[in-house]
Amino acid sequence: MSAVTKSAEEFESHRPRLFGLAYRMLGSAAEAEDVVQDAYLRWSGADPDRVERPGAWLATVVTRLCLNRLTSARARREEYPGPWLPEPLVTDDAALGPPESAERREAVSMALLVLLERLTPAERAVYVLREAFAYSHREIAGAVGVSEANSRQLHRRASARVASAGPLSGPRDERRHRELVDAFAAAARDGDLAALEKVLADDVTWVGDGGGVVRSGLRPLVGRAKVLRFLAGVLPRRQGGVRFERAEVNGAAALVAWSGPALVTVASFTVRDGLVATVHSTVNPDKLAYAERQLSHPGGLAGSHR
């Protein structure tokens, strides 16, 4: 085996984990792929004999690349038309690397990714490395470029900000979650607002991301009545030829809607007390492109070459 082939195989063994790190840092699957590809170019130009721990070296490279992107992304997201949501990611395969615990998969939930947008780039990097990958503060300090004491301080600050938002959901009941997604899909397909009303919490929040391309509301809707009025306006236009399905997105059951071969909606639900408490609905075509490719080519996309 040539040195080049061995080096490439070493990188490929880390690719899914690196993709999972970059996605959690950036909230964009497409950008995560770009970062991993940039990391590969740097790996290809490095002297393997001088890299003692390839996994740690690559994680540091990816973290630094993500920090650079996050700094520039904050200004762009402030100018974004309406709510900005992370790109949905299909996770019913090895999209995030080896099988993970429920706690680690929670670290990629849509609700948490939305909260992570409130953190500074450094806080987000420390939080992700600690909570999603269980890195020690010594390892995090090296990856982020801070002292170990500063890493601990950043983690405390980030954890406090996340906790201040309250519980992201109630006790995890995957069966009830799937039932709600299926009930929502059936009601949406039939245009049955009465059935939709039964699955929504009284204080439900609907957050839609259309990117200024597709109607979704310029601000979140709060309250069952407001959400139902919104759905009454959009569902009739979606019923003709649109099919609704359930898929695992960001670690939980979610609603996906297709119009012919095109993915037109991914809606992720947060469940509390057996009802839908929050809906994060992505309808921006640019943000659906990656998930559409995943669903069209199951098992062969996330973290792979484009």
HELIX and SHEET records of a PDB file:
HELIX    1   1 ALA A    3  LEU A   26  1                                  24    
HELIX    2   2 ALA A   29  SER A   44  1                                  16    
HELIX    3   3 PRO A   48  ARG A   50  5                                   3    
HELIX    4   4 PRO A   54  GLU A   78  1                                  25    
HELIX    5   5 ALA A  102  GLU A  106  1                                   5    
HELIX    6   6 MET A  110  LEU A  116  1                                   7    
HELIX    7   7 PRO A  121  GLU A  131  1                                  11    
HELIX    8   8 HIS A  137  VAL A  144  1                                   8    
HELIX    9   9 GLU A  148  SER A  164  1                                  17    
HELIX   10  10 GLU A  174  ASP A  190  1                                  17    
HELIX   11  11 LEU A  193  VAL A  199  1                                   7    
HELIX   12  12 ARG A  224  GLN A  239  1                                  16    
HELIX   13  13 PRO A  285  SER A  296  1                                  12    
SHEET    1   A 6 LEU A 221  VAL A 222  0                                        
SHEET    2   A 6 LEU A 200  ASP A 209 -1                                        
SHEET    3   A 6 LEU A 275  THR A 282  1                                        
SHEET    4   A 6 ALA A 262  ARG A 272 -1                                        
SHEET    5   A 6 ALA A 252  SER A 259 -1                                        
SHEET    6   A 6 VAL A 242  VAL A 249 -1                                        
END                                                                             
